[in-house]
Amino acid sequence: MWLVVSAIAIAVLTLTPEPGTNTISFWCLKCGTRRGVDVLLNILLFTPLGIGLGLYYVRPRTAALIALGSTCFIETAQFLIPGRDASLRDILMNFVGGVLGYYIGRYWRTALKPSRPAARILAVGATILWFATQLFSSWAMQIAPPRTPWWAQMRPERDDYPAYFKDKLVAMSLGSLSIEYSDELEDSTAEVLRNQMPEGTPFRVSITDVDTTRPLSAIAIISAGPVHDVVWWAADGRDAVFGTTVRGTLLGLRTPSVRIKGVMPESRGDTVELAGWYRRGWYQLQARDRNGYRHRDLRASPSWGWAFVIPFPLYAFGAGVMWLTALYLLGVWVVLGCWYARSVDSSQMFVAIAGMSFGIILGLAVAPILYGLPIARWSEWLAAIAGGSVGWIFGTMNRNVR
């Protein structure tokens, strides 16, 4: 049943026609605006199929041939399906996902109830992987303005936004540069701004007569071409959304953006001034209207790795980002805590607890400090500690004493 469901899901997700035409070369491994996300999603797409093959104890070579044959068939069929792009990269990543899933399906029992030596290997290996992930996320959250030339886009009509901002854009500026119309910025000016942005160059817009019933729409964008946007403001109902390119963006991952709620004018005809910048790991958003001044400061987290690969391209961090990040950390450390508990006997429990504590400190304090981000907020520490504690309790139940 698992194999049948996996095969049906793969067919629906890959062989359904989509609007548009095929534009990506089959041989291009770096094509696409979000190639990093595409790589991960293609791996995950075939992982359930591999898990099914592993659960049925199919031979490794046979499972590999089934995964490879399936993805080759799908990519060949996509040449004939409108709006689908066949690529060598998809074949390779689907195959990786199938093989990975196979070994998950084959050895999940070992991971669930490992022997003491196996648990020790899993705990140490997973802690190293956790720290590496936190290091990568901290590195990827560094602001990284793309190279010039840059273009100013005022009220752009973009296919990647669900609506078009038709209201009045009164003023727009980046740092000390006032922008009056959509056009290419002078290279020397853009290069100066590019060098200033890591120190917190504000991107300001002033808008009026806003329709607060409209879904997400781009107010103003500084763009570095068709692939990357440098910085932008968007409207989403009564909320405003700010974003800027980071290192993760340049790898083809999702770009984190931040929401400031309820700042759009309640009455049409009122004006609001928005300003936003990202500096040393802090997003700072400001809104000013006739009723006063509001702001939102949000620290970037080394635990935002999940946000780089979410399947929702226009997701913006609201108040829920704290809880989503805490949930991610809770899940990670439940697993790690269980393995640490199973890796030792009762006489060595303090060694395992010290190892867990050291791992948490590495990921939530050392990793961000190394890349100039703030130390993780209290909710992340609490979630990691709670997850490790719950995992430890599960791990000590029917602990394998071998």
C-alpha atoms as a printed R data frame, in Angstrom:
    type eleno elety resid chain resno      x      y       z
1   ATOM     1    CA   MET     A     1  0.000  0.000   0.000
2   ATOM     2    CA   TRP     A     2  2.837  2.403   0.887
3   ATOM     3    CA   LEU     A     3  4.446  1.822  -2.517
4   ATOM     4    CA   VAL     A     4  1.169  2.355  -4.353
5   ATOM     5    CA   VAL     A     5  0.400  5.601  -2.525
6   ATOM     6    CA   SER     A     6  3.968  6.859  -3.110
7   ATOM     7    CA   ALA     A     7  3.793  6.077  -6.828
8   ATOM     8    CA   ILE     A     8  0.413  7.802  -7.200
9   ATOM     9    CA   ALA     A     9  1.651 10.881  -5.333
10  ATOM    10    CA   ILE     A    10  4.766 11.106  -7.517
11  ATOM    11    CA   ALA     A    11  2.683 10.790 -10.698
12  ATOM    12    CA   VAL     A    12  0.243 13.507  -9.616
13  ATOM    13    CA   LEU     A    13  3.008 15.910  -8.572
14  ATOM    14    CA   THR     A    14  5.192 15.418 -11.655
15  ATOM    15    CA   LEU     A    15  2.955 14.512 -14.586
16  ATOM    16    CA   THR     A    16  0.153 17.065 -14.188
17  ATOM    17    CA   PRO     A    17  0.291 19.837 -16.838
18  ATOM    18    CA   GLU     A    18  1.066 23.348 -15.571
19  ATOM    19    CA   PRO     A    19  0.650 26.798 -17.140
20  ATOM    20    CA   GLY     A    20  3.656 28.010 -19.112
21  ATOM    21    CA   THR     A    21  6.209 26.442 -21.390
22  ATOM    22    CA   ASN     A    22  9.401 24.482 -20.912
23  ATOM    23    CA   THR     A    23 12.326 26.908 -20.648
24  ATOM    24    CA   ILE     A    24 15.092 25.139 -18.685
25  ATOM    25    CA   SER     A    25 17.825 23.212 -20.467
26  ATOM    26    CA   PHE     A    26 17.923 19.504 -19.626
27  ATOM    27    CA   TRP     A    27 21.678 19.629 -19.004
28  ATOM    28    CA   CYS     A    28 21.734 22.717 -16.784
29  ATOM    29    CA   LEU     A    29 22.444 21.821 -13.142
30  ATOM    30    CA   LYS     A    30 22.237 25.390 -11.769
31  ATOM    31    CA   CYS     A    31 19.169 26.683 -13.607
32  ATOM    32    CA   GLY     A    32 16.123 28.086 -11.857
33  ATOM    33    CA   THR     A    33 15.578 30.935  -9.438
34  ATOM    34    CA   ARG     A    34 15.210 28.616  -6.423
35  ATOM    35    CA   ARG     A    35 17.466 25.730  -7.360
36  ATOM    36    CA   GLY     A    36 18.335 24.958  -3.729
37  ATOM    37    CA   VAL     A    37 14.682 24.448  -2.857
38  ATOM    38    CA   ASP     A    38 14.153 22.413  -6.034
39  ATOM    39    CA   VAL     A    39 17.033 20.112  -5.086
40  ATOM    40    CA   LEU     A    40 15.583 19.406  -1.645
41  ATOM    41    CA   LEU     A    41 12.017 18.938  -2.902
42  ATOM    42    CA   ASN     A    42 13.175 16.498  -5.582
43  ATOM    43    CA   ILE     A    43 15.041 14.490  -2.943
44  ATOM    44    CA   LEU     A    44 11.969 14.445  -0.690
45  ATOM    45    CA   LEU     A    45  9.696 13.523  -3.607
46  ATOM    46    CA   PHE     A    46 11.301 10.091  -4.048
47  ATOM    47    CA   THR     A    47 12.118  9.431  -0.380
48  ATOM    48    CA   PRO     A    48  8.697  7.811   0.368
49  ATOM    49    CA   LEU     A    49  9.140  5.477  -2.618
50  ATOM    50    CA   GLY     A    50 12.551  4.463  -1.280
51  ATOM    51    CA   ILE     A    51 11.098  3.935   2.195
52  ATOM    52    CA   GLY     A    52  8.509  1.582   0.727
53  ATOM    53    CA   LEU     A    53 11.174 -0.418  -1.073
54  ATOM    54    CA   GLY     A    54 13.174 -0.635   2.150
55  ATOM    55    CA   LEU     A    55 10.152 -1.759   4.174
56  ATOM    56    CA   TYR     A    56  9.602 -4.616   1.747
57  ATOM    57    CA   TYR     A    57 13.285 -5.604   1.983
58  ATOM    58    CA   VAL     A    58 13.906 -5.227  -1.731
59  ATOM    59    CA   ARG     A    59 17.568 -5.827  -2.549
60  ATOM    60    CA   PRO     A    60 19.650 -2.601  -2.582
61  ATOM    61    CA   ARG     A    61 20.643 -2.935  -6.245
62  ATOM    62    CA   THR     A    62 17.058 -3.638  -7.290
63  ATOM    63    CA   ALA     A    63 15.769 -0.685  -5.264
64  ATOM    64    CA   ALA     A    64 18.351  1.614  -6.868
65  ATOM    65    CA   LEU     A    65 17.349  0.447 -10.355
66  ATOM    66    CA   ILE     A    66 13.651  0.976  -9.589
67  ATOM    67    CA   ALA     A    67 14.307  4.517  -8.324
68  ATOM    68    CA   LEU     A    68 16.496  5.356 -11.322
69  ATOM    69    CA   GLY     A    69 14.097  3.829 -13.816
70  ATOM    70    CA   SER     A    70 11.121  5.642 -12.297
71  ATOM    71    CA   THR     A    71 12.728  9.072 -12.409
72  ATOM    72    CA   CYS     A    72 14.040  8.526 -15.956
73  ATOM    73    CA   PHE     A    73 10.525  7.567 -17.088
74  ATOM    74    CA   ILE     A    74  9.017 10.658 -15.429
75  ATOM    75    CA   GLU     A    75 11.607 13.061 -16.834
76  ATOM    76    CA   THR     A    76 11.147 11.598 -20.322
77  ATOM    77    CA   ALA     A    77  7.379 11.974 -20.069
78  ATOM    78    CA   GLN     A    78  7.762 15.599 -18.946
79  ATOM    79    CA   PHE     A    79  9.165 16.509 -22.355
80  ATOM    80    CA   LEU     A    80  5.622 15.924 -23.664
81  ATOM    81    CA   ILE     A    81  3.696 17.646 -20.852
82  ATOM    82    CA   PRO     A    82  2.958 21.397 -21.122
83  ATOM    83    CA   GLY     A    83  4.605 23.515 -18.447
84  ATOM    84    CA   ARG     A    84  6.939 20.767 -17.209
85  ATOM    85    CA   ASP     A    85 10.746 20.948 -17.294
86  ATOM    86    CA   ALA     A    86 12.816 17.781 -17.557
87  ATOM    87    CA   SER     A    87 16.359 18.046 -16.235
88  ATOM    88    CA   LEU     A    88 19.368 15.927 -15.370
89  ATOM    89    CA   ARG     A    89 19.412 17.587 -11.941
90  ATOM    90    CA   ASP     A    90 15.940 16.222 -11.183
91  ATOM    91    CA   ILE     A    91 17.005 12.705 -12.180
92  ATOM    92    CA   LEU     A    92 20.046 12.841  -9.909
93  ATOM    93    CA   MET     A    93 18.145 14.259  -6.924
94  ATOM    94    CA   ASN     A    94 15.204 11.867  -7.331
95  ATOM    95    CA   PHE     A    95 17.680  8.994  -7.359
96  ATOM    96    CA   VAL     A    96 19.383 10.309  -4.206
97  ATOM    97    CA   GLY     A    97 15.987 10.594  -2.521
98  ATOM    98    CA   GLY     A    98 15.070  7.053  -3.483
99  ATOM    99    CA   VAL     A    99 18.327  5.620  -2.131
100 ATOM   100    CA   LEU     A   100 18.084  7.687   1.067
101 ATOM   101    CA   GLY     A   101 14.503  6.561   1.605
102 ATOM   102    CA   TYR     A   102 15.488  2.941   1.035
103 ATOM   103    CA   TYR     A   103 17.982  2.983   3.876
104 ATOM   104    CA   ILE     A   104 15.507  4.793   6.128
105 ATOM   105    CA   GLY     A   105 12.917  2.119   5.451
106 ATOM   106    CA   ARG     A   106 15.430 -0.677   5.878
107 ATOM   107    CA   TYR     A   107 16.997  0.485   9.145
108 ATOM   108    CA   TRP     A   108 14.353  2.601  10.887
109 ATOM   109    CA   ARG     A   109 14.049  0.048  13.677
110 ATOM   110    CA   THR     A   110 17.734  0.423  14.456
111 ATOM   111    CA   ALA     A   111 17.317  4.203  14.728
112 ATOM   112    CA   LEU     A   112 14.202  3.817  16.885
113 ATOM   113    CA   LYS     A   113 15.690  1.337  19.371
114 ATOM   114    CA   PRO     A   114 19.444  1.277  18.813
115 ATOM   115    CA   SER     A   115 21.897 -0.778  20.807
116 ATOM   116    CA   ARG     A   116 24.231  1.165  23.092
117 ATOM   117    CA   PRO     A   117 27.138  1.348  20.581
118 ATOM   118    CA   ALA     A   118 24.757  2.275  17.744
119 ATOM   119    CA   ALA     A   119 23.069  4.928  19.895
120 ATOM   120    CA   ARG     A   120 26.462  6.423  20.725
121 ATOM   121    CA   ILE     A   121 27.331  6.713  17.047
122 ATOM   122    CA   LEU     A   122 23.928  8.160  16.216
123 ATOM   123    CA   ALA     A   123 24.066 10.699  19.055
124 ATOM   124    CA   VAL     A   124 27.547 11.968  18.214
125 ATOM   125    CA   GLY     A   125 26.912 11.993  14.463
126 ATOM   126    CA   ALA     A   126 23.573 13.772  14.836
127 ATOM   127    CA   THR     A   127 25.106 16.398  17.149
128 ATOM   128    CA   ILE     A   128 27.824 17.118  14.589
129 ATOM   129    CA   LEU     A   129 25.162 17.360  11.857
130 ATOM   130    CA   TRP     A   130 23.066 19.655  14.068
131 ATOM   131    CA   PHE     A   131 26.012 21.982  14.678
132 ATOM   132    CA   ALA     A   132 26.883 21.985  10.962
133 ATOM   133    CA   THR     A   133 23.270 22.874  10.120
134 ATOM   134    CA   GLN     A   134 23.277 25.723  12.633
135 ATOM   135    CA   LEU     A   135 26.593 26.986  11.237
136 ATOM   136    CA   PHE     A   136 25.212 26.906   7.710
137 ATOM   137    CA   SER     A   137 22.019 28.729   8.712
138 ATOM   138    CA   SER     A   138 24.029 31.401  10.532
139 ATOM   139    CA   TRP     A   139 26.238 31.863   7.460
140 ATOM   140    CA   ALA     A   140 23.243 31.878   5.109
141 ATOM   141    CA   MET     A   141 21.496 34.605   7.141
142 ATOM   142    CA   GLN     A   142 24.245 37.146   6.385
143 ATOM   143    CA   ILE     A   143 23.043 39.999   4.188
144 ATOM   144    CA   ALA     A   144 24.424 39.632   0.653
145 ATOM   145    CA   PRO     A   145 23.364 42.355  -1.791
146 ATOM   146    CA   PRO     A   146 23.758 40.974  -5.347
147 ATOM   147    CA   ARG     A   147 26.174 42.595  -7.758
148 ATOM   148    CA   THR     A   148 25.120 45.553  -9.831
149 ATOM   149    CA   PRO     A   149 23.512 46.606 -12.147
150 ATOM   150    CA   TRP     A   150 20.389 47.332 -10.095
151 ATOM   151    CA   TRP     A   151 16.935 48.449 -11.175
152 ATOM   152    CA   ALA     A   152 14.273 50.344  -9.271
153 ATOM   153    CA   GLN     A   153 10.779 48.898  -9.708
154 ATOM   154    CA   MET     A   154  7.882 51.013  -8.482
155 ATOM   155    CA   ARG     A   155  4.580 49.127  -8.149
156 ATOM   156    CA   PRO     A   156  5.885 46.276 -10.332
157 ATOM   157    CA   GLU     A   157  3.452 43.806 -11.846
158 ATOM   158    CA   ARG     A   158  5.122 40.505 -10.965
159 ATOM   159    CA   ASP     A   159  3.958 36.969 -11.743
160 ATOM   160    CA   ASP     A   160  5.298 35.673  -8.414
161 ATOM   161    CA   TYR     A   161  2.886 37.885  -6.440
162 ATOM   162    CA   PRO     A   162 -0.837 37.059  -6.347
163 ATOM   163    CA   ALA     A   163 -1.955 40.683  -6.783
164 ATOM   164    CA   TYR     A   164 -0.896 44.026  -8.264
165 ATOM   165    CA   PHE     A   165 -0.417 47.106  -6.057
166 ATOM   166    CA   LYS     A   166 -2.531 49.722  -7.838
167 ATOM   167    CA   ASP     A   167 -2.501 52.373  -5.129
168 ATOM   168    CA   LYS     A   168 -0.378 55.498  -4.905
169 ATOM   169    CA   LEU     A   169  3.354 55.262  -4.174
170 ATOM   170    CA   VAL     A   170  4.221 58.773  -2.975
171 ATOM   171    CA   ALA     A   171  7.965 58.365  -2.364
172 ATOM   172    CA   MET     A   172 10.705 55.742  -2.448
173 ATOM   173    CA   SER     A   173 14.332 55.847  -1.325
174 ATOM   174    CA   LEU     A   174 17.263 53.597  -0.505
175 ATOM   175    CA   GLY     A   175 19.622 55.185   1.970
176 ATOM   176    CA   SER     A   176 20.232 58.768   0.824
177 ATOM   177    CA   LEU     A   177 19.130 58.024  -2.759
178 ATOM   178    CA   SER     A   178 15.658 59.293  -3.605
179 ATOM   179    CA   ILE     A   179 14.051 57.302  -6.429
180 ATOM   180    CA   GLU     A   180 11.391 58.973  -8.553
181 ATOM   181    CA   TYR     A   181 10.673 56.439 -11.295
182 ATOM   182    CA   SER     A   182 11.360 52.865 -12.371
183 ATOM   183    CA   ASP     A   183 14.703 52.651 -14.128
184 ATOM   184    CA   GLU     A   184 18.229 51.280 -13.881
185 ATOM   185    CA   LEU     A   185 20.261 52.849 -11.089
186 ATOM   186    CA   GLU     A   186 23.567 54.443 -11.958
187 ATOM   187    CA   ASP     A   187 26.302 51.843 -11.403
188 ATOM   188    CA   SER     A   188 28.500 54.019  -9.199
189 ATOM   189    CA   THR     A   189 25.555 54.938  -6.958
190 ATOM   190    CA   ALA     A   190 24.324 51.361  -6.767
191 ATOM   191    CA   GLU     A   191 27.802 50.111  -5.851
192 ATOM   192    CA   VAL     A   192 28.033 52.621  -2.982
193 ATOM   193    CA   LEU     A   193 24.626 51.501  -1.703
194 ATOM   194    CA   ARG     A   194 25.631 47.865  -2.057
195 ATOM   195    CA   ASN     A   195 28.633 48.451   0.208
196 ATOM   196    CA   GLN     A   196 26.510 50.348   2.729
197 ATOM   197    CA   MET     A   197 23.658 47.842   3.048
198 ATOM   198    CA   PRO     A   198 25.359 45.468   5.532
199 ATOM   199    CA   GLU     A   199 25.467 48.424   7.956
200 ATOM   200    CA   GLY     A   200 21.707 48.920   7.796
201 ATOM   201    CA   THR     A   201 20.783 51.104   4.817
202 ATOM   202    CA   PRO     A   202 17.033 51.812   5.189
203 ATOM   203    CA   PHE     A   203 14.649 51.164   2.312
204 ATOM   204    CA   ARG     A   204 11.760 53.631   2.607
205 ATOM   205    CA   VAL     A   205  8.420 53.943   0.860
206 ATOM   206    CA   SER     A   206  5.490 56.271   1.400
207 ATOM   207    CA   ILE     A   207  2.085 55.077   0.190
208 ATOM   208    CA   THR     A   208 -1.465 56.329   0.298
209 ATOM   209    CA   ASP     A   209 -5.009 55.413  -0.728
210 ATOM   210    CA   VAL     A   210 -4.283 51.739   0.049
211 ATOM   211    CA   ASP     A   211 -6.780 48.958  -0.609
212 ATOM   212    CA   THR     A   212 -6.394 46.810   2.525
213 ATOM   213    CA   THR     A   213 -8.547 43.960   1.176
214 ATOM   214    CA   ARG     A   214 -6.006 42.994  -1.496
215 ATOM   215    CA   PRO     A   215 -3.657 39.974  -1.040
216 ATOM   216    CA   LEU     A   216  0.126 40.204  -1.193
217 ATOM   217    CA   SER     A   217  1.389 42.676  -3.791
218 ATOM   218    CA   ALA     A   218  4.765 44.299  -4.406
219 ATOM   219    CA   ILE     A   219  4.918 48.002  -3.500
220 ATOM   220    CA   ALA     A   220  8.523 48.664  -4.522
221 ATOM   221    CA   ILE     A   221 11.570 46.527  -5.322
222 ATOM   222    CA   ILE     A   222 15.247 47.136  -5.920
223 ATOM   223    CA   SER     A   223 16.178 44.328  -8.286
224 ATOM   224    CA   ALA     A   224 19.472 42.903  -9.527
225 ATOM   225    CA   GLY     A   225 17.908 41.335 -12.597
226 ATOM   226    CA   PRO     A   226 15.376 38.581 -13.232
227 ATOM   227    CA   VAL     A   227 16.757 36.163 -10.610
228 ATOM   228    CA   HIS     A   228 17.424 38.143  -7.414
229 ATOM   229    CA   ASP     A   229 15.727 41.063  -5.692
230 ATOM   230    CA   VAL     A   230 17.982 43.205  -3.517
231 ATOM   231    CA   VAL     A   231 15.385 44.613  -1.134
232 ATOM   232    CA   TRP     A   232 11.616 45.092  -1.240
233 ATOM   233    CA   TRP     A   233  8.402 46.207   0.435
234 ATOM   234    CA   ALA     A   234  5.053 44.505  -0.172
235 ATOM   235    CA   ALA     A   235  1.496 44.982   1.064
236 ATOM   236    CA   ASP     A   236 -0.636 42.109   2.358
237 ATOM   237    CA   GLY     A   237 -4.036 43.297   3.513
238 ATOM   238    CA   ARG     A   238 -3.322 45.588   6.470
239 ATOM   239    CA   ASP     A   239  0.186 44.166   6.922
240 ATOM   240    CA   ALA     A   240  3.466 45.265   5.334
241 ATOM   241    CA   VAL     A   241  6.208 42.798   4.362
242 ATOM   242    CA   PHE     A   242  9.917 43.611   4.120
243 ATOM   243    CA   GLY     A   243 12.714 41.445   2.760
244 ATOM   244    CA   THR     A   244 16.297 41.625   1.593
245 ATOM   245    CA   THR     A   245 18.663 39.204  -0.104
246 ATOM   246    CA   VAL     A   246 20.885 37.057   2.112
247 ATOM   247    CA   ARG     A   247 23.548 34.483   1.289
248 ATOM   248    CA   GLY     A   248 20.961 31.717   1.275
249 ATOM   249    CA   THR     A   249 19.098 33.523  -1.501
250 ATOM   250    CA   LEU     A   250 22.142 33.380  -3.755
251 ATOM   251    CA   LEU     A   251 22.218 29.570  -3.286
252 ATOM   252    CA   GLY     A   252 18.681 29.292  -4.603
253 ATOM   253    CA   LEU     A   253 16.989 28.954  -1.199
254 ATOM   254    CA   ARG     A   254 13.952 30.836   0.079
255 ATOM   255    CA   THR     A   255 14.564 34.384   1.228
256 ATOM   256    CA   PRO     A   256 13.303 35.170   4.744
257 ATOM   257    CA   SER     A   257 10.968 38.155   4.850
258 ATOM   258    CA   VAL     A   258  9.376 39.841   7.849
259 ATOM   259    CA   ARG     A   259  5.821 41.012   8.468
260 ATOM   260    CA   ILE     A   260  4.747 44.037  10.482
261 ATOM   261    CA   LYS     A   261  1.053 43.744  11.257
262 ATOM   262    CA   GLY     A   262 -1.771 46.235  11.024
263 ATOM   263    CA   VAL     A   263  0.210 49.225   9.755
264 ATOM   264    CA   MET     A   264 -1.707 49.955   6.565
265 ATOM   265    CA   PRO     A   265 -4.112 52.912   6.738
266 ATOM   266    CA   GLU     A   266 -7.565 52.095   8.021
267 ATOM   267    CA   SER     A   267 -9.133 54.678   5.700
268 ATOM   268    CA   ARG     A   268 -8.402 55.165   2.034
269 ATOM   269    CA   GLY     A   269 -6.623 58.445   1.544
270 ATOM   270    CA   ASP     A   270 -4.450 58.139   4.650
271 ATOM   271    CA   THR     A   271 -0.669 57.935   4.164
272 ATOM   272    CA   VAL     A   272  1.828 55.601   5.820
273 ATOM   273    CA   GLU     A   273  5.629 55.774   5.677
274 ATOM   274    CA   LEU     A   274  7.496 52.450   5.855
275 ATOM   275    CA   ALA     A   275 11.194 51.927   6.536
276 ATOM   276    CA   GLY     A   276 13.070 48.656   6.840
277 ATOM   277    CA   TRP     A   277 16.634 47.400   7.058
278 ATOM   278    CA   TYR     A   278 18.645 44.355   8.154
279 ATOM   279    CA   ARG     A   279 21.792 44.879  10.201
280 ATOM   280    CA   ARG     A   280 23.975 42.482  12.191
281 ATOM   281    CA   GLY     A   281 21.296 39.845  12.454
282 ATOM   282    CA   TRP     A   282 18.391 42.158  13.277
283 ATOM   283    CA   TYR     A   283 15.416 43.004  11.059
284 ATOM   284    CA   GLN     A   284 14.107 46.446  11.944
285 ATOM   285    CA   LEU     A   285 10.799 47.619  10.490
286 ATOM   286    CA   GLN     A   286  9.134 50.975  11.121
287 ATOM   287    CA   ALA     A   287  5.775 52.461  10.167
288 ATOM   288    CA   ARG     A   288  4.610 56.020  10.716
289 ATOM   289    CA   ASP     A   289  1.189 57.544  10.020
290 ATOM   290    CA   ARG     A   290 -1.013 60.278  11.470
291 ATOM   291    CA   ASN     A   291 -1.811 58.054  14.459
292 ATOM   292    CA   GLY     A   292  1.813 57.644  15.466
293 ATOM   293    CA   TYR     A   293  4.802 55.338  15.132
294 ATOM   294    CA   ARG     A   294  5.073 51.546  15.252
295 ATOM   295    CA   HIS     A   295  8.038 49.243  14.864
296 ATOM   296    CA   ARG     A   296  9.066 45.605  14.892
297 ATOM   297    CA   ASP     A   297 12.554 44.321  15.696
298 ATOM   298    CA   LEU     A   298 13.203 40.655  14.960
299 ATOM   299    CA   ARG     A   299 16.497 38.889  15.587
300 ATOM   300    CA   ALA     A   300 17.613 36.413  12.939
301 ATOM   301    CA   SER     A   301 18.046 32.911  14.285
302 ATOM   302    CA   PRO     A   302 20.623 30.186  13.602
303 ATOM   303    CA   SER     A   303 17.634 27.811  13.812
304 ATOM   304    CA   TRP     A   304 15.861 29.250  10.763
305 ATOM   305    CA   GLY     A   305 17.223 26.538   8.496
306 ATOM   306    CA   TRP     A   306 13.680 25.211   7.999
307 ATOM   307    CA   ALA     A   307 12.634 28.568   6.520
308 ATOM   308    CA   PHE     A   308 15.123 28.312   3.656
309 ATOM   309    CA   VAL     A   309 13.374 25.272   2.223
310 ATOM   310    CA   ILE     A   310  9.675 25.725   2.951
311 ATOM   311    CA   PRO     A   311  7.462 25.056  -0.105
312 ATOM   312    CA   PHE     A   312  5.609 28.381   0.313
313 ATOM   313    CA   PRO     A   313  7.523 30.982  -1.732
314 ATOM   314    CA   LEU     A   314  5.854 34.080  -0.256
315 ATOM   315    CA   TYR     A   315  5.788 33.155   3.440
316 ATOM   316    CA   ALA     A   316  6.666 36.096   5.706
317 ATOM   317    CA   PHE     A   317  7.664 35.841   9.368
318 ATOM   318    CA   GLY     A   318  4.883 36.991  11.639
319 ATOM   319    CA   ALA     A   319  4.462 36.257  15.326
320 ATOM   320    CA   GLY     A   320  4.276 32.529  14.525
321 ATOM   321    CA   VAL     A   321  7.951 32.277  13.556
322 ATOM   322    CA   MET     A   322  8.902 31.907  17.230
323 ATOM   323    CA   TRP     A   323  6.615 28.908  17.681
324 ATOM   324    CA   LEU     A   324  7.513 27.259  14.379
325 ATOM   325    CA   THR     A   325 11.210 27.505  15.229
326 ATOM   326    CA   ALA     A   326 10.571 26.164  18.724
327 ATOM   327    CA   LEU     A   327  8.604 23.243  17.265
328 ATOM   328    CA   TYR     A   328 11.480 22.451  14.892
329 ATOM   329    CA   LEU     A   329 13.994 22.471  17.771
330 ATOM   330    CA   LEU     A   330 11.704 20.403  19.966
331 ATOM   331    CA   GLY     A   331 11.494 17.687  17.303
332 ATOM   332    CA   VAL     A   332 15.249 17.640  16.672
333 ATOM   333    CA   TRP     A   333 16.160 17.363  20.326
334 ATOM   334    CA   VAL     A   334 13.538 14.735  21.167
335 ATOM   335    CA   VAL     A   335 15.371 12.436  18.757
336 ATOM   336    CA   LEU     A   336 18.828 13.463  19.999
337 ATOM   337    CA   GLY     A   337 17.807 13.136  23.638
338 ATOM   338    CA   CYS     A   338 16.524  9.617  23.034
339 ATOM   339    CA   TRP     A   339 19.796  8.549  21.413
340 ATOM   340    CA   TYR     A   340 21.896 10.126  24.169
341 ATOM   341    CA   ALA     A   341 19.878  8.273  26.813
342 ATOM   342    CA   ARG     A   342 20.374  4.951  25.025
343 ATOM   343    CA   SER     A   343 24.095  5.542  24.500
344 ATOM   344    CA   VAL     A   344 25.095  5.087  28.159
345 ATOM   345    CA   ASP     A   345 24.208  3.096  31.259
346 ATOM   346    CA   SER     A   346 23.028  4.678  34.506
347 ATOM   347    CA   SER     A   347 26.579  5.229  35.750
348 ATOM   348    CA   GLN     A   348 27.443  7.391  32.724
349 ATOM   349    CA   MET     A   349 24.286  9.468  32.490
350 ATOM   350    CA   PHE     A   350 26.050 12.690  33.511
351 ATOM   351    CA   VAL     A   351 28.465 12.291  30.589
352 ATOM   352    CA   ALA     A   352 25.528 12.008  28.177
353 ATOM   353    CA   ILE     A   353 23.740 14.987  29.733
354 ATOM   354    CA   ALA     A   354 26.948 17.024  29.452
355 ATOM   355    CA   GLY     A   355 27.190 16.016  25.774
356 ATOM   356    CA   MET     A   356 23.604 17.130  25.130
357 ATOM   357    CA   SER     A   357 24.173 20.440  26.899
358 ATOM   358    CA   PHE     A   358 27.357 21.045  24.947
359 ATOM   359    CA   GLY     A   359 25.527 20.339  21.685
360 ATOM   360    CA   ILE     A   360 22.754 22.810  22.512
361 ATOM   361    CA   ILE     A   361 25.276 25.514  23.414
362 ATOM   362    CA   LEU     A   362 27.205 24.904  20.195
363 ATOM   363    CA   GLY     A   363 24.120 25.328  18.036
364 ATOM   364    CA   LEU     A   364 22.338 28.165  19.812
365 ATOM   365    CA   ALA     A   365 25.280 30.267  21.002
366 ATOM   366    CA   VAL     A   366 28.578 29.374  19.326
367 ATOM   367    CA   ALA     A   367 27.233 29.082  15.759
368 ATOM   368    CA   PRO     A   368 25.548 32.511  15.664
369 ATOM   369    CA   ILE     A   369 28.458 34.240  17.436
370 ATOM   370    CA   LEU     A   370 30.875 32.919  14.808
371 ATOM   371    CA   TYR     A   371 28.876 34.682  12.086
372 ATOM   372    CA   GLY     A   372 27.857 37.814  13.949
373 ATOM   373    CA   LEU     A   373 24.241 36.886  14.681
374 ATOM   374    CA   PRO     A   374 22.594 37.378  18.074
375 ATOM   375    CA   ILE     A   375 22.478 34.406  20.419
376 ATOM   376    CA   ALA     A   376 19.236 32.432  20.033
377 ATOM   377    CA   ARG     A   377 16.245 33.764  21.933
378 ATOM   378    CA   TRP     A   378 14.944 32.206  25.153
379 ATOM   379    CA   SER     A   379 12.141 30.257  23.433
380 ATOM   380    CA   GLU     A   380 14.695 28.327  21.352
381 ATOM   381    CA   TRP     A   381 16.761 27.401  24.400
382 ATOM   382    CA   LEU     A   382 13.609 26.287  26.185
383 ATOM   383    CA   ALA     A   383 12.452 24.211  23.201
384 ATOM   384    CA   ALA     A   384 15.828 22.476  22.799
385 ATOM   385    CA   ILE     A   385 16.092 21.700  26.518
386 ATOM   386    CA   ALA     A   386 12.482 20.485  26.668
387 ATOM   387    CA   GLY     A   387 12.976 18.322  23.576
388 ATOM   388    CA   GLY     A   388 16.162 16.805  24.971
389 ATOM   389    CA   SER     A   389 14.424 16.090  28.296
390 ATOM   390    CA   VAL     A   390 11.419 14.432  26.658
391 ATOM   391    CA   GLY     A   391 13.727 12.417  24.401
392 ATOM   392    CA   TRP     A   392 15.772 11.342  27.414
393 ATOM   393    CA   ILE     A   393 12.636 10.043  29.138
394 ATOM   394    CA   PHE     A   394 11.635  8.061  26.050
395 ATOM   395    CA   GLY     A   395 15.185  6.774  25.677
396 ATOM   396    CA   THR     A   396 15.366  5.448  29.220
397 ATOM   397    CA   MET     A   397 12.176  3.404  28.768
398 ATOM   398    CA   ASN     A   398 13.139 -0.200  27.997
399 ATOM   399    CA   ARG     A   399 16.712  0.964  27.538
400 ATOM   400    CA   ASN     A   400 18.867 -1.545  25.698
401 ATOM   401    CA   VAL     A   401 21.641 -2.539  28.074
402 ATOM   402    CA   ARG     A   402 23.892 -4.253  25.519
